[in-house]
Amino acid sequence: MAIALLPVIAILLGLGIWQVERRGEKLALIDRVARGLAAAPVLAPGPAQWAAIDRDAAYRRLRITGRYDFCRTRLAQAVTDLGPGKWVMTPLVTDRGFTVFVNRGFLPDGQRLPDCKTVPDTAVTVSGLLRLSEPKGGFLRANDPAADRWYSRDVAAMGQGLAPLAPYFIDADRSGDGWPRGGMTVIRFPNNHLVYALTWFGLALLTGWFAWRAWRGRGEA
């Protein structure tokens, strides 16, 4: 029995170590978001800077000026505190010559966007947070570009034919009370990994104690 419990102890210790690593990643994310929110908006990165964009750039405050291509809007599945709906992803042709998708905000189920051909074509300045593209799709649900069905905000797939296209998108700040509603980026992240780690380590210790008792009992038999 003692020998049989050794793999269980190893698995429990591995789970504990994994939670410690996840805690470090979560603390880094929380710190990165806090620093990004505290900083003043900067110009959205242009093509010369795209190669250097990594996860450390996420949640940086940006601003950009250009014109929306409303008829190229894509709707990505979303579930928020306001219920189920869609993220409204619209490409913005910038005054610097490249295109970037802007998540204009949340559109609840039952709400509809106006006909794209009736929306005034005017220059806008957008401020918001830099977000990394979400390729392929959501959990167990792959994006289906041919059917215009999106479960994640995969800007490369959404923007087929648009060039040069930024490899990130911008979560727009909230502007007014209408739809779509911006400013809904999740910026609070639960961090219970230390509790989970202690739980796994505690179970490993308890299992080790049972293994030791079993081994000791064998020696006394």
N, C-alpha and C positions, 0 to 999 in steps of 0.2 A: 504493500500500500504506500509506503514511504517513497519508493522509487516511482510509482505511478503518479504521485502528486508533484514530482519535480517539474514536468512540463506545465502543469497548471500554475505553479509558482512563477515560472519563467514568463508565461503569458501575462499574468497579473502585473509583474514588474515591468514588462514591456508596455502595457497599457498605462501604467503610472508615469513612465518616462515620456511616453507620447503626450500625455496631458501636460507635463511640465514644459515640453517643447511648444505645444499649442498655446500655453499661457504666455510664453515669451513672444510668440508671434502676435497674439492678441494685444499685449501691452505695447508692442511696436506700432500696431495699427492705430490704437487709441492715441498714442503720442503723435503719430503722423497726421491724423485727422485734426487733432487739437492745434498743431502748428499751422496746418493749412488754413483752418478757419480763422486763425488769429492774424494771418498775413494779409496785406493789401492785395487787391487783384492785380495780376500782371497780364500782359498780352499773351493770347493763346499761342503755344509753340507752333512755329511754321515748319515747312519741310526740312530745313537744315537741322532742326532739333529733334525730329521724330525718332531717329535711331537711338537717342539717349533716353527716351521715355521708358520708364519701368515702374514697378509698383510703388516706389518711393515718391513718384510724381503724382500719384492719385490723391484726390481731395485738395489739390492746390487751387486757389481762387484765381479765376481767369476772367478776361473780358475780350470780346470780339465784336467787330462791326461788319455787317454785310446784308445780304438779302436772302430771305427764305425761298427755297424751291418747294412750295407747299404741295405740289402735285407729286413729289417724290417722297411724301411722308410715309413712314412705316409705323405700325402699331404693334408693340411688344407686350405680351401677357404680363400682368402685374397684380399683386395682392398687397394692399396697404392698410393702414389704420382706417381708411375710408371705405374699405371693402374691395371687391374684385373689379378689375378694369384693365386699362391699357396705358402703357407709356407712349407718349406721342413723340416719335423720333423724326425730326425734319432736318434735311440737309440745309446748311446755311453757306451760301457762296460768299466768301469773305472779300473784303476790299483789298486783300493782299494776294489774291489769286488762287487760293486753295479752298477746299470745301471741308466743312466739319459738321458732323451730326450734332444737333442740339436736342436733348430730351426736354421738350417744352413743358412737360409735366404730366400729371395723372389725369386720365379721362375715365370716369366711372362707367360701368356697364349701363347701357340705356341712354347715355349721352352721345351725341354725334357731332363731328366736326363740320364746319360749313364747306360747301363746294370749293375746292382749291382754286378754281378759276375765278371765283368771286372775291377772293381775299386781296386787298390792295397790295401791290408790289412796291413796298417802301423799304428804305434802309433802316435797320435796327441795330442797336447796340445791346449785346447780351452779356450778362455777368452770371457766373455760376462756378461749379466745381468740376475739375478735370476728373473724368472716370475712364478706366481702362475698358477696352472692348471685351465683350463676353462671347467668345466664339462657340459655335456649334449648337448651343441650345441649353435648355434647363434640365433638371433632374429627370432622367428617363424620357425626355421629350426633345427630339431633335428639331431644329429649325427646318422649315420647308419653304425655301425661297420661291419655288415654282407656284405654290399655292398662296404666297404672301402670308404665311403663318409663322409667327415669331414667338419664341419662348425665352429668348435672351436678346440682349442688345449687341448683336454682332455687326459692327459697323462695316466691316469689309464685305460681308454678304449683303447687307442692306444697301450698300452703296455701289453695287456692281455697275460699272460704266461711268462712275464719277471719278475724275482724276484732275489734279492730285487730291486724294482724300486722306484726311488726318486719321491716324490709327487709334484715336481716342474719341470720346464724345464729351459733351458738356451738359451737366445737370443744371438747368437754368434756375436762377433764384425765383422766388415767388413774386408775381407782379399782378396785383388785383385779386378779386375773389371769383373770377370766372373760371371756365374750363378751356384748355387743360390747366391744372394747378401745379405751378412749379414749387421749388423749395421743399420738396418732400424726400430729399436724400436721407437715408438712415445714417445718422452720425453717432448713435449710442449703441454700444456693443456689449452684451453681457459677457462677464468674465468670471465664470465659475470653475475654471480649469484647476485651480489649486484644490478646491474641495473634491473634485473628481480624482485628482492625483492622490490625495491623501486616502481617499476611499479605496483605490486600487492597491496602494502600498499597504494599507491596513489589512485588506483581504489576503495579500501575499504573505504578510507576517502571520496572520491567523492560520493560513494553510501550511506555512512552514512549521508552525507550532504543532499542528496535527501530524505532519510528516515526522517531526522529531519524536513525538510520542509513539507513533507507530514503529519507528526504528528502534527506539528504546525498549518498547514492549517485545520486539523480536529478539533483542539481545537478552532479555530476562527470561524468555520462554525456554 
